[in-house]
Amino acid sequence: MKIIRSQCYEEKNIYCFRPVVKGTIRIPPEHNLPSDRIPGLAALILAYLPGLMEHHCSRGYAGGFAERLREGTYPGHIIEHIALELQVQLGQDVYFGRTEERVEGLVDIIVECLVPQVGLAALAWAVKLVRFWYTGKPVPHLSTVLADLGAVYDRFGPGPSTLALLQAARRQGQPVMELGGGIWQIGYGRYARRLAGSLLENTSCLSADLVQDKALTKEILQRQGLPVLPGYPVRTLEEAWVRAEQLGYPVVLKDNFGHQGKKVYCHLQNGAELAECWWQKGKEGSWLLEKEGRGRNFRALLVDGQLVAVAERLPPRVKGDGQRTIRELIEELNRDPRRGQGHGRELTRVEIDAEVLRCLTSQGYTLEQVLPAGAEVNLRFQANLSGGGEAVDVTEEVGPELKKQLELAARLSGLNVCGVDFLAEDLHSPMPADQQQGILEINAAPGLRMHLNGKRGKEIADWIITRLDLQPSQKLPLFAVTGTNGKTTVVRCLAHLLALAGKKVGYTTSDGIYFDKQLIRAGDMSGPLSAREILQHPLVEAAVLETARGGILRQGLGFSYCDVAVYTNLSGDHLGQDGINSLAELADVKALVGEVVSRQGWIILNADDPQLLSMGPRFQGQLFLYTTRAENPWLARHLALGGQGLLVRQGWVLWVQGDQCLPLVKVKELPAAWGGLALHNLENMLAAAGAALAYGLKPELIARGLRTFSCDPETNPGRFNLWQLGKIQVLVDYGHNAAGFDRVLSALQAGGFGPITAVIGMPGDRRNQDIIRAGMVAGKYLHRAIVKEDSNLRGRQPGEMAALLCQGLRTVLSPQDIQVILPELEAVKQALLTAVPGETVVVFYEKLAPLVKLLQELGARPVRLAEYHKYVMMKGKLQIRGR
């Protein structure tokens, strides 16, 4: 029983709108038994994880899973619930899970997670525990499992401060994205802001540097009459001794530029203790010697100079039971699941170090001493949470005069978010200038842990996020384009329209990532990682994202919201891959894009595609339909209900809403659609125009954009590009399935292009029947065919793909009209060298750049936008004047 494959979905996905992990588990037949077949198994599992008693499972009530466990359920289902419960025991709010049987002995288990690495670790432990129970082996103590998962969370998960702020951002409708190194992005593109814990991107670096110098900060505060504890910078031990005598013992020695309570030596009673700590501290650093004050230890949180919260900090302590030693009591304290290493959890583990030993000694105790029942002992002089301390909210106790003192200190620091540490006996009164109470230091990027458990925890995080100046109206316009064919052309056309509206557009396609029409990175960039890249670009004012099936299935979406989702068409390409075997299942995958559109957003649907129309009721966004037909019953019904859309009638593209109709542009003015004969590109233009209209672009701007968007190699590279090589026409297109071949070749036939020769191939991961059918579809338009293969065979043997295509082609072409030349460029050369004047050679390519280079070397030139307007309708055929 083991995990053979795992995947992470960090954004919304086909399983859940929250992050999940998915594991494919191999379960051998001897272990794939229902739980009731193993005597006592249900009781064992429920005793180990009593929280499973609260799981509902499919029965919909607490205890439902326990019932199924007792009645008999299979190992995969048990693994799912254990993986969830282990995360719950870690303090994470997760509950979604699903188990799907793939084939005999293999199951997919999907579980929700807060941090993918923790989800995967929980799944691995769940598999291990179930394997141990099914084989009768002893399982490790639960505390061991949780400690391991806690270590994973500490390494990869956001700390409490960061997590609270991220949750606040989500509550305010903002997307969040991890950049790495503890830095997170709130929002997308030019509207994005960044934070690391409570350190915001608009926090002043100068102010942060100022408060890091504790001596300088004290001096600035003191000048304005604020009470501080007296102290001096010291460079040598001798100087420290002299200053200590002046201040009077006890004193505190601290790193002048330290943080998180590190290198702070408290309660030094004499010169010997001061010397011991001086040599212990090491040679590096700049040091500050302070008079040790009296009073309770507090941390105030201030945002934009206003007091938000005050917490009393308490040093870590243990209470005796008369049986265990102090060391054992510390070990018990650290087993609290709220405690972890560093700042990753609500509380920090207490590490036994020199300060703990010195603190115990000062109270007359040792680590190995049994603490009497009821006796309490402090473990540190300091009360920092980073040293294992705790905190209690006391905001309501703060008086108006003390509040004024704290707010003045924050404004003097210049920080928009800061923490002020101070000593005071009474919060109702101002801090007196008695050199016993006062401000200790000011902290940039203060930890929020001590404030989050109070009743105002969410309020505090919300208040800090508002400092990022992110308004709900300031969200990046985000368009997603999905479907089978035409996605890249629609993305480019829509980006063209948005650019005409003055937007700096970032867009992703299966050819690359672009910003402001400049290629950033070449390659298939239609997945979630590419989407995140463009959404991190600080100058992007609108994003148009090609969103392919594969990325959705393997990693989910790369974005958390979408303003306009565009669906081009749906056909059988990719069936048989990733467990998708029907158009209905493919539609379920593609539907995710439209499902993240809000009620205020839009879904643009091709009304000529019944499969797409069947998806309409599942969306909450507004529908906008488009059709190339003058009479479309679906659009008619939509308009009758007050909807809107685009249709083609009597040579015009019409924008219709209810009974209102506005002519948008003449079809013959659309160079990309070849006057309407390139039906697939007419559909693509309608899809882009529909998205632009739904978003709110002006109709006259859209019309201008459609008239200036052509399929030349500069505007729409690799998509329906026409080249001239002497008296031969060469059409370059990325068609790679039956529907794509049909649309391109039918447009050429309708346009009156002479005998058509195709250099044709397909990706190797398509089903055999789809490859054969593609050959049959293409063959009915061709004079001759040259079959090639992609360099990436995707698991096929050399010649295997070509043989299948030939099988389809031979149903309509004679064998002498079919030639097999496997390397793509050699096949293209052969087609061009053997073509006769007036012939048209269509190249369905795999790699565009080498093909373009070859055409240029042979002397071919691309047909530009201006030349497309030389195409005229003549006897139902498109012809080039003077050809």
N, C-alpha and C positions, 0 to 999 in steps of 0.2 A: 504494500500500500504506500504509494508515494506520488508526489507532485511531479508531473513530467513537463508541464509548461505553465507559465503564469503571465498575466498581463495586468497593467495598471490603467485605469481610466480616471484621470484627475479632474475632468470637467463633466458636464452633462453627457449622458451616454444612453445607449439603447436599453439599458437595464434600469437605470435610476437617474434622477436629476442631481444626485450627489455623488462624490467620488466612490468608486468601488474597485476591488481587485477581483481577478478571475483566475482560478486555478483549474487545470485539467488533471484529474486524479486517476491513477491506475489502481483499481481494486481487484486483487486476484479472486478467483471464484470461491476459494475456501474461506475468504473473509467477507464476501458479499452476501451476508446473511442478515435477516431481520433481527433486531435487538432482542426480541422475546425468545430467540433460539439460544441465547447465551444466558445461562442462569445467573440472576443477580446483577446483570449488567446495568439495567436502568437505575437500580438503587445506588450502585457504585458511582455512576456518572452524576446523579443528582446530589449525592453526598459531597462529591468533589467540587461541583459548581452549583450551589443551591439557587443561584440567580436564574438558572434555567427553568425553575418553577414558574417564573413570571413570563416566560416566552409564550406568545399567543399561537404562533404557527398559523396554519390555514384555518384553524377552528375559530379564530377571532376572539379568543378570551384567554386571560391569564391561566396558565396550567395546561393549555392546549398541547404544547409540545411534550410536556411530561406524560400526558395521556398517550400520545402516539409512541413515545419511547417505551412505555410499559406494554402497549398493545403490539408493538413491533414495527420498527421503521429501519431503513437501510443506512449503511455507514456514511454515504455521502451526505444524507440529510442531517445526521448527527454531527458530522464535521462542520457543516454550515453553521449550526447553532452554537457549537463550542467556539468557533472562530469569532462569532459576534460577542458571545458572553465574555471571552477573555479581554476583548477591547472595552466592554462595559466595566469590567473590574478595574481597568486602568483609568476609569473616569471619563470615558468617551461616549458620547451620545450617538450610538449607531443601532439600527434595528433592521435594515433591509437585507434580506438574503434570498437566494434561489439556488436550487439544485436541478440540473438538467442532465439526463442520461444521453450520451452521444451514441456510443455503440456498446456492445457487451463488454463490461469491464472498465469502461472509461466514463467518468462523469465530470461535468463542468460545475464548479461551485463558485458562485458570485456572492461576495459579502461587501457590505458598505464599510467604509473606513474614513477616518479623519485625516490620517497620514498614510499614503500608500505603502511605505516601507513597514509600518506597523501592521497594516492589514495583511501583507504578505507573510510577516513573521507570525501573526496570530493564526493564519491559515496553516502554516507549516507546523506550528505546535499542535493545532487541532488534529491534523493528520497523524502526527506522532502519538498523541494521547490515545486516539481511537485504535491505532495499530497495537499499542501496548495492551489496551483492554481486550481486544479481540484475540490476542495471542497469549493472554494471561501473564504478561510481564508487569512488574511494579512500575508505577508512574511516579515522576518526580513530584515533590511537594509543590502545591500551587504557588507558594511564595517564590520558589525558584523560577517558575514559568513567568510570573508577573514581573520579577526583577529583570529577566532577560528582555521582555517586551518593553519595560520601562526604559531600559538602556537604549533600545532602538528608538523610542520616542524622543529621549533626551538628545539623541544625535541628529534626528531628522525632523522632528516636529517643531512647530512654533512654540515659543515660550508663552506663559500666561498673559503677559502684557501684549505681545504681538497678536495672540489669538483673540483677545478681547477686542482689539482695534479692528482686526479683520472681520469679526462678527458684526461690529458696529457699522463698518463700511457696507457689508451685505444688507444689513437692515435698512440702510439708506439707499439701496438700489444700485450700489456700485460694484462692478466686478473686481476681483482680486486675482493676482498672479504672482507666483514666487519667481524672483529673479536669481536667487542664489545668495549664499553668504549671509543669510538672515535678513536680506532686503526684499521687500514686497512692493508690488505696484498696485495702486488703487486706480481704477479707470483705465481707459485705452487711449493710445495715440497722443495727440496734443493736449488732451484733457487729463492725462494720467498724472498722478502724484506718487511719490515714493516715501516709504518709511522703514525704519529698522527699530522695532519696539516703539517707544514713545519719542524717538528721535525722528522728527519730520523733515522733509526735504526743504521746507522754508524756515527751519531752525537756524539761527545765526551761528555760523562757524566761529566768528570772533567772540560771541558770548559764551559758546561752549568752551573755547580755549580759556577765557577769563576765569570762569568758575572752577576750571580744573586746577588753577593755581589757588590753593586754599588760603595762603598768607595774603595774597593780593585781594582776594574776595573779602576777607575779614577787614582789611584796611578800608576798602570802599564802603562796606556796610557801617563800619565804625564812624567814618566821616559824617554820615547822615544820622548819627545818633542812635543807631540800632545796637542793642546789646549783643556782644560777642564774648566768648571766653578768651581771656588774655593768653597770648602765646607769641613765640618768636621762631623765626627760621634759625636752624643750627646746622653747622657744617662739620664740627668735630665733637668728640665725646667730652673734651674739656669744656667746650663752649656750652654743651648741653648740661653739664653739671652746674656751671655757673648760673645759667638761666633757670634751672630747676630750683636752686636755692632762692633766687629772686621770686619765683612764682609760688614756691612752697609746695611740698609734697601733699597728696599724691598728684602725679602728672601723667600725661598721655603723650606718647611718641608716635607720630604718624608720617607716612610718606606724603609730602606736600602735593604730589600729583597723583596720588593713589585713588582707587575706586573700589566699590563693592566691599568695603571693610577690610581689604587686604593690606598687610603691613601696618596694622594699627595695634599698638601695645598699650593696654589700659592699666590703670590702677597700680602704677609704679610707685612704691612706697619709700624708696631710698636710692642712694647713688649706686649701690651694688646691683639692684634690679634694673636700674636704668642702663648700667654698663652691660649687663647680660643681654638685654634686648638690643642694645646698640650693635654689639658684635654679631648677634643673631640675624639682624636685618640684612647684612651684606653691605658691600661697599658702594653699590649703585644707588642713585636717587638723591632727591633733595628733601630735607627733613624738617618737620615742624614740631615744636615742643609746646604743649598747651597745659594750662591748669585744668585738672579734672574737676568738672562741675558736679552739681547735685541736682536732683529732681528726676522727673519721669522723662523718658526718651520718646520723642515724637518725630514723625515725618509728615510734612504738609505738602499736598500736591496743588500746584497753581497753574492755570492755563490762561494765557494772555493777561497775566498780572492779577487774575481773580482767583480767590481761594475756592477750591473745588472739594477737597477732602483733607481730613487729618486722621492719622492712625497712631495709636500708641504702640511702640515696638517693645516686645518683651524678649529677653534672652532665652535660649533653649534651656529646658530644665526637665528633670525626671523626678518622679515621686516613688518613694520606697514602698516595698511590700513586706520587708523583713526577711525575705528569702533570696532575692537575687542581688548580684553585685551591681555596682554602677555601670560597669562595662556591659553587662547583660541587659540592663535597663535601657542603655543607649541603643543596643542592637534592636530591642523591641520598638523603641521610638522610631528607628529608621525603617522598620517594616511597614510603617504607615504608607499605603499606596499613594498618598498625596505628596510624599517626599521623593525627591529624585536628586541626581547630580546637577550641580549648577543651578540655573534659573529656569529649567524646563518645566517644572511642576509648581503647584500651588505653594509647596514648602520645600526646603532644601534639607538634605541629609546632614546630620551632625558628624563631621569627621574628627576623629580623635587626634589632636595636634598639640603643640607646645602650649597654646593658649588654654585649651581645655584642661591640661594637666596643672597649669599654674592657677587657674580659676578654682579647681577642686582643692588644691593645696591651701589656697587662701581661706577656704571654708573648713579645712581640717579633714579632708577626705582624700582617698585614693581610688583608682579605678577598680581595684579588686576588693574593695570594702563593700560589705552588705549594707544597704541603706535601710535604716529602721522604717517600720511601717508608718506611713503618713508623713514622713520627713521629705521635704523638697530641697533640691540642690540645683543651683544654676550651673550651667556647663560653660558659659562664656561671660566675660565682662561686657562684651558688646551685645547689642540687640538687633544687629543687621539680619534681615531675612536670609541673606547669602551665607550666613554662618549657621543657619538652622533656627533662627528666631521665629517668633510668631507676631501677629499684629491684631489689634482690636480697633474698630472704627469709633472715633470720638468726635466726629465733625460737629455734632449737635452741641457739644460742650464749649466750643470756641466763642469767646466774648468779642465784642466789636473792636476793642483797642488792640487785642492780640492779632485780630484779623488784619487791621491796618498795618501793623508791623510786618507781618508775613507778606502782604501784598506789596509793600514798599521794597522789601528785599528782592522779591521776584522782578519787579520793574527795574531795579538797579542792576540785576543780572543781565537783562536784555533778552532772556530766553522766553519763547512762547509756551513751552512746557517745561516745568522744572520741579524738583523736589527740594524742600528746605528742611534740613535736620536741625532740631533744636531741643534744649532742655528747659523744662518748666515745672514748677510745683503745682500751678493752678492755671487751667485754661481759660477761666473766666476773666482773668486779669492780664494786663500786658506783661511781657517779660521785664523784670527789673534790671537796672544797671548795677547789679551787685557783684559782678564778675563770678557768680556761681551758676547763674542761669543765662541762657542766650542762644544765639544761632551758632551751630557747629560748622555747617557747610551748606553749600547749594550744589545740587546735582543736575547736570544735563542728562537727558534720556533717562528719567527716573523709572524704576520698576513700578509697575502698577499692581503687583500681586497683593500687596497689603490692603488695597482699596477695593478690590474686585468682589470680595465676598460680602460686602455690606449691601444694604438695601438699595444703594445708589450706584452699584457697580456698572450696570449697563449705561446709566446716565453719564457717568464719567467718561467711558469709552466713546459714547456718541459725541460728547462735547469736544473731545480731542480731535476726532475725525473731522468735525466742522471747521477746525483750524486749517484744513488743507484746501479750503475754498472750493470744494466740489459741489456745484449746484446740480440738482436733478436735471435741469435743462442742458447742462454741459456734459453731454455724453456723446461719444463718437458715433456718428451715423454708420451703421454696420449692415452691409448687404451680404447675403450668402446665396450662392448659386449652385444648385444641384440638379441631378438628372442623369441620363445616360449619355446623350450626345449634345453637342452645342454649348457646353458649359463655358469653355474658354472664350469663345466668340462673344457670348453674352457678357462675361466679366469685362472683356476689353471694351465692348461698346458702352456698357454702363459706366465704366471708369472714364471713357471719353466724354460722355454727357456730363458727369459730375465735374470733370476738369473744366469744361466750358462754363459751368456755373461758378467757377473760381475756387474750387476745392483742390487742395493738394491730396491726391488720391494714392493710397497704398493698396495693391491688389496682388492676389496669389492665383496662379494658374498651374496647369500640368506642365507648363514650359518654364516656370520660374516665378520669383518674387520681384515685384516692381514697385518703385515709388516715383511718382511724378513722371511716369512713362520711361524711367530709366531702370534697366535690369540690375537688380542687386545680386541675385543668385540664380543660376540656371539649374534646370532639372525639374522633376515632377514635384511641385510644391503645393499639391492640392489637399494636404493633410493638416492635422491640428498643430503640429510643431511649426509649420510655416505660417499658419494663421497667427500663432503667438508672436512670431518674429515681427510681423508687420504691425501687430497691435502694440508692440513695445516701441515702435518708431516714434520719436517725440514730435515729428513734424506732420504726421498723418492727420488729415482733417476729415477723411472719410475712408472707410475700408470696404473693399469688395473681395469676397473670399470664395474661390472655387472650392467646393466641399464634396469630395469624392466618397464613394461607398467604402473603399478599403480603409481609409482613415477613420471613418465613423465606427466600423466594426472592430478595428484593432486598438483604437485609443480614445474613441469618443470625439466630441467636438473640441475645437480649440478656442471657443468663446462661450460666454455664459448667457448672452442675449443676442438678439438679432432684430433689427428694425424692419427689414424687408427680406423675405425668403423667396427665391425664384426657382420654379420647377420648369425644366425645359421639356422633357419627355421621359418615358420609361420603356425600355425594351430588355430583351433577354440576355444582354451582354453580362458576363461574370457569373451567370447562374452555374451552380455546381461548386462554387468557391465559398469558403468560410461558413459552410452549413446553410447557405442560401440556395434553395432549389426551385423557387417559383417566383413569379412576378409579385404575388401578394406578399411574400416574405421580403422581397427586395423593397417593396413599397413601405413596409414596416420600418426598415432601416432608414430609408430616405426621409420618412415622416419626422424624424427627430429634429431636422433643421427647422421645419415649420412649427414644431411644438414649442420651441423656445422663443417664438414671436409672441409678444404681449397683445392684449386686446386693442391697444392703440396702433399696433404694427400691421403689416400687410403680408399676405401670401399671394404670389403671382403664379397662376396655374394655366397651363396649356389646355384650353377647352376642347381641343381636338384629340386629347389623350384620355380615354375613359378610365384608365388605371389611376391617373393623377386626380381626376375628378372625384373618384371614390374616396380619396383621402381627405377631401374638404371638411366633412363634419368633425374630424378629430382636432381641428385647429381652433384656437380661440381668437386668433387675429382676423382681420378683415380680408375678404377674398377679392382678388382682381383677376378676371379671366381674359384671355386673349385667344383669337382664332383667325385663321386665314380664310375662313368660309364666311360668305355673306349671311347665310342662314345656319345658325348653330343653336339647336334646341336648348342646350345647357346654358349658353350665354343668354338666350331669350328669357329663360326662367329666372336667371340671376338678375337681369335687368328689371324684370317685373317685380322683384322684391326690393328694388331700390339700389341694387348693386351697380358696379361699373366695370368697364373693360374696353378692349380694343378689338376691332374687326376690320376686315378688308371687304370693300364693296365698290364696284364700278371704278377700279383703279385707284381708290383712295384708302389710306389708313384712317379709320374713324375712331375717335374717343367718344364712347357712349356711356351715359349714366341715366338710368331710368328711361324717360322718353326724350332726354336731351342728347344731341349729337353734334360733335365738333370735328370738322375735317382737320387732320393733323398734318399729313404729308402725302404727296402722290407716290404710289408704289414705283413708278418708273424713275423717280428721283433718288431711289435707294441704290447706290452703287454696289453695296455688299449683297443685295438680293438680286442683282442682274435684272432689274425691272420686274421682279416677281417670278422669274423662271427658276431661280435658285430658291425653291420653296423652303428648304431648311434654314437658309439665312434670313428669309422673310420672317419665319417664326422667331429666330433669334433676335431680330430687330424689334419685333413686337414685345418679346419678353423684357428686353432692356428698357424699351420705352415705357412699358407698364410699370416697371420698378421705379423709374424716374418720375412718372406721373404720381404714383402712390406716395412717393417721398415728398412731392410738392414742387418739383422743378416746373418752370413755365413751359407751356406747350410750344411756343415759338422757339425757345432755346432747344427743346428736344428735337423739333423738326430740323433745325439747323444742324444739330449733331448727327442725326441720321443721314442727312445729305452729305456729310463730310466724313462718314465712317465707311471705309472701303476694305476690301480684302487684299490689299497689297502687302508685300513683305514687311513694310515698316509699321503699318497700322495693326495688322492681324497676322503676324508671321506664322506660316505653316498651316493656315486654315483657308482653303479654297483660293490659293494664290495662283494667278495665271502668269506664265512666262512665255516669251516669244523667242524661238530659236529658228531663225530664218523663216521658212514657211511652215514651221511646225509649232503647234501650241503645246505647251507643257503645263499641266495643272498639278499643283502640289497640295496634298491634303493629308490630315492625320486620321482619316477614316480607318477604323480597325475592327468593324463588325458589320453584320449584314445590313442593318439600318443605315449606317454611315455610308457604305458602298452605294446603297440604293439611292440615297438623297443626292450624292455628288454626281453619280453617273446619269441619273435621270435628268438633272439640270443641264448637263452637257448635251444630252440627246435632245431635250426640248429647245436648247439654244442653237440647234443646227450645226453643231460641231461635227467635223468629218469623222471618218472611221476612228474608233477609240481603241487604243491599246492601253492596258493597265499593267503596272508593276505592282503586284499585290502580295500581301502577306498578313498574318494575324499573330497576336500574342499567343504563346504556347500554353497558357493556363486556361484557355477556353475549352469547353466540352467538344468532343469529336463531332457530335451532331450539329453544333453551332458553326463549327469551321466548315463542314461540308455544305451546310445551308448557305453560308456566306459566299462560297464559290458558286453555288447555283444562282444566287441573286445577282452577283456581279457579272456572271457569264452572259446573261441575257442582253446586256448593253454593249458587249465587247466584240471587236473585230479580231483581236488576239490578246493573249495574256502571257505575261512573264512572271512566274511565281518565284518569290524570294522568301527568305526566313530572317527573323530578327536575330541579332547577335546574342541576345539573351533568350535562350530557348525555354526558360521557365520549366525545367524538368523534362522536356522532350528530347528525343534522340534526333541527331541531324537528319534531315530529310523527312521526318515523320509528319511535321506540319504541312510541308509542301505536298506530300502525297494525299493528305486529306482535302486540301484545297483543290488539288487537281481532280479528285473524285467528284467534287461538286461542279467544277468547271466543265468536266466532260459530259455532263448531262445536257449542256446547251452548245458547247464548242467542240469542234472536231479535234482530235489529238494533235494534228499538225499545226493547229493554231495555239497550242499551249506549249510553253517552253519553261524549263526549270533551271534557274541560275540562283543559287542560294545566297551568295553575298549581295547585299542591297545595292551598293554602288556599281558593281559589275552588271547587275540586272538592269539598272537605269541606263548605263552606257549602251548596252545591247539594244534596248528599246529605242533610244534616240538615234543610234547609228543605222538602224534598219527601218526607221520611220520614213514615209514618203511625204512629199509636199501636201499640205491640207490635212494631214493626220494629226490627231490629238493624243498625246501621251499623258496618262494620269499616273502619278506616283503616290502611292499610299505608303508613307515613309515610317521608319522607326526613329531615325536620328536626323534632325533638320540641318544642323550646321554643316556636316560633311556633304549633304545633298546640295545645299545652296552653293558651297564652294565649287562643287563639280559643275553645276549649271553655269556659274560665272566663268569657269575655265573654258567651257565649251562655247562661250560667247552668247549665252542666253541673257535676255534682259527682262526684268519684271514689268508687268503692265501696271502703271501708276494710276492714282485716283483720277487725274485729268483725262486719261485715256479711256477710263470706264464710261465716260459720258459720250464717247464716240460710238458706243454700242447703241444700235437703234432697233426698234421693232420693225421687222420687214417680213411679211408673209408668215408671221408666227414664229420667226426664227431670229436669234441674235446673231449678228454678223459684224465683223470688223471692216470698216470702210477701207477700201483699197487693198484688202487681203487678196 
